[in-house]
Amino acid sequence: MSGFDFDSCPERRGTDSTKWARFAGRDVLPAWVADMDFVSAPEIMEALRERAGHGVFGYATARRQVLEVVVDYLARRHGWCVEPDWVVFTPALVPCLHGVIRAVGAAGDAVLTTVPVYPPFLSAPVLSGRSVVRVPMAWEALRGEWVFDFDALEAAVTPLARVLLLCNPHNPLGRVFSRAELEAVAAFAQRHDLVVCADEIHCDLVLDEGARHVAFGTLGEDVARRSVSLFAASKTFNVAGLLCGYAVIPDAGLRGRFRKALAGVANEVNIFGFAALEAAYRYGEPWRRACVEYLRGNLDVVMGAVASMEGVRIAQRPQATYLAWLDVRALGFEDPCAAFEAGGVGLGDGVDFGAPGFVRLNFGCPRGRLGEILGRVREVASCQRAENVARG
Ligand SMILES: Cc1ncc(COP(=O)(O)O)c(C=O)c1O
């Protein structure tokens, strides 16, 4: 017993929740967007109450203590000693993808990423006037792992490519890439003179006890100089709505161009976000550990349930995140996401991740509700199988 209650969650309908508003008025359980149906850490709630009690909510600039907490956290948790100057606060990480892309090269250049991937990795380059080069991840059957396909990356890269978007831990595959894998990514980037944007938002949600997150910026000074690493407390502590994250950019020139690209567009952090970030990093570790343990239990439930669903498959147990990547191609749906929604469960659509035939299931919720979600997934899958049989 952790002393924290992950088994219940206050009603979120009618609370301006993006996750729940999508299906308002319908009997659809949301398991799509990546936020959790858990109350955040008590210390964060206390910090927010204190901030709210102050009653003055003007524009926010981080106090020295917030910056110190970030620097200390990166050193303590991820073994990365960063200079305070390298840290750029930002309300959210998606704008940073745009910031990095716009800070490097010019319109008409190319941005590389692997698929499947978190949808803004595919849309940000295009919205910033770049082309996007999608390289599928490969299935390594012997190791039973999703891996980078370096032959395909080499074949896809052109002199127009300036940026590689890296998601580690990986959303939606749940991979925690090893040091050796990341070193190979870094060598690839060096060979082709690419800036690497390493989105590490899920780095504190490693569920696999045998895996350890390696921060891309720790791979050496040369590697760090061509990198922008993105972090936030938002996923780990379920505070995404408070809008506070940060980029770590060791190279001063790149940092300056990044700031310029976002100036006036996405520079103001929410004043509550700073309070939450500081409390999370200072006092949130017991809650984080308990949450990871609970999510590990939820993942056991997901894996057990899916193993007994014909036509639904999870190729690799996610090592991190609270997201499971379900392969439902065998069921032959025309539109899997729509079919599951009609069956009362709102999942992430694989099409948006660059992988039709897959859906993403968010298991960051009380276990009782997860049971209901999985029950509905099972029902939709078995109806579809019955229909397939009837059709011959
Ligand atoms: C890999 C990744 N990056 C970024 C985000 C979103 O970050 P933000 O809300 O700070 O823009 C998410 C949310 O799911 C994510 O999974």
The ligand as an SDF file (V2000), in Angstrom:
LIG
                    3D

 16 16  0  0  0  0  0  0  0  0999 V2000
    5.9340   12.5260  -26.8180 C   0  0  0  0  0  0  0  0  0  0  0  0
    5.0510   13.6560  -26.4140 C   0  0  0  0  0  0  0  0  0  0  0  0
    5.4830   14.9050  -26.5480 N   0  0  0  0  0  0  0  0  0  0  0  0
    4.7270   15.9650  -26.1910 C   0  0  0  0  0  0  0  0  0  0  0  0
    3.4590   15.7720  -25.6840 C   0  0  0  0  0  0  0  0  0  0  0  0
    2.5990   16.9330  -25.3380 C   0  0  0  0  0  0  0  0  0  0  0  0
    3.2870   17.8990  -24.6850 O   0  0  0  0  0  0  0  0  0  0  0  0
    2.6310   19.3050  -24.3990 P   0  0  0  0  0  0  0  0  0  0  0  0
    1.2580   19.0660  -23.8650 O   0  0  0  0  0  0  0  0  0  0  0  0
    3.5570   19.8940  -23.4020 O   0  0  0  0  0  0  0  0  0  0  0  0
    2.6230   20.0670  -25.6880 O   0  0  0  0  0  0  0  0  0  0  0  0
    2.9730   14.4830  -25.5180 C   0  0  0  0  0  0  0  0  0  0  0  0
    1.6090   14.2730  -25.0150 C   0  0  0  0  0  0  0  0  0  0  0  0
    1.0640   13.2110  -25.0900 O   0  0  0  0  0  0  0  0  0  0  0  0
    3.7870   13.4030  -25.8860 C   0  0  0  0  0  0  0  0  0  0  0  0
    3.3690   12.1380  -25.7430 O   0  0  0  0  0  0  0  0  0  0  0  0
  1  2  1  0
  2  3  1  0
  2 15  2  0
  3  4  2  0
  4  5  1  0
  5  6  1  0
  5 12  2  0
  6  7  1  0
  7  8  1  0
  8  9  2  0
  8 10  1  0
  8 11  1  0
 12 13  1  0
 12 15  1  0
 13 14  2  0
 15 16  1  0
M  END
$$$$
